[in-house]
């Protein structure tokens, strides 16, 4: 927690746990957001999937059937109540 009278100037830390190998059917990831201040919102964008939540821990499942083989990105953006923004881009591969 922050000391009384102090400002929070640290951006939220985003941790993503996912498999390292290339995926064919579905990408599953577990996302955790850590911050000093209460969390405002977390937005996630991926091919064919978009999600917004206020929870610090959640799981996401991205279907990859209609995604072309190659490299793609999973983007996470977290905003806390102090207005600090944390961003994380996770690259993953879709096998052919």
Residue pairs with C-beta under 8 A, 6 or more apart in sequence:
1 36
2 8
2 36
2 37
7 82
8 35
8 36
8 37
8 80
8 82
8 84
9 82
9 84
10 35
10 36
10 84
11 35
11 78
11 80
11 84
11 85
11 86
12 33
12 34
12 35
12 39
12 78
12 79
12 80
12 84
12 85
12 86
13 33
13 34
13 35
13 86
14 31
14 32
14 33
14 76
14 78
14 86
14 87
14 88
15 31
15 32
15 33
15 34
16 29
16 30
16 31
16 32
16 74
16 76
16 88
16 90
17 29
17 30
17 31
17 32
18 27
18 28
18 29
18 30
18 90
18 92
19 28
22 92
22 93
22 94
22 95
23 64
23 92
23 93
23 94
23 95
24 64
24 94
24 95
25 63
25 64
25 65
26 61
26 62
26 63
26 64
27 46
27 61
27 62
27 64
27 74
27 92
28 59
28 60
28 61
28 62
29 59
29 60
29 62
29 74
29 90
30 57
30 58
30 59
31 42
31 44
31 57
31 58
31 59
31 60
31 76
32 56
32 57
33 39
33 42
33 56
33 57
33 78
33 86
34 56
35 56
35 78
35 80
35 84
35 86
36 80
37 80
37 81
37 82
37 84
38 80
38 81
39 54
39 55
39 56
39 78
39 79
39 80
39 81
40 54
40 79
40 80
40 81
41 52
41 53
41 54
41 78
41 79
42 52
42 53
42 54
42 55
42 56
42 58
42 76
42 77
42 78
42 79
43 50
43 51
43 52
43 76
43 77
43 78
44 50
44 51
44 52
44 53
44 60
44 74
44 75
44 76
44 77
45 74
45 75
46 60
46 62
46 72
46 73
46 74
46 75
47 62
47 64
47 67
47 72
48 62
48 63
48 66
48 67
49 60
49 62
49 63
51 60
60 74
62 74
64 94
67 94
68 94
69 94
69 95
69 96
70 93
70 94
71 91
71 92
71 93
71 94
72 91
72 92
72 93
72 94
73 89
73 90
73 91
73 92
74 89
74 90
74 91
74 92
75 87
75 88
75 89
75 90
76 87
76 88
76 89
76 90
77 85
77 86
77 87
78 85
78 86
78 87
79 85
79 86
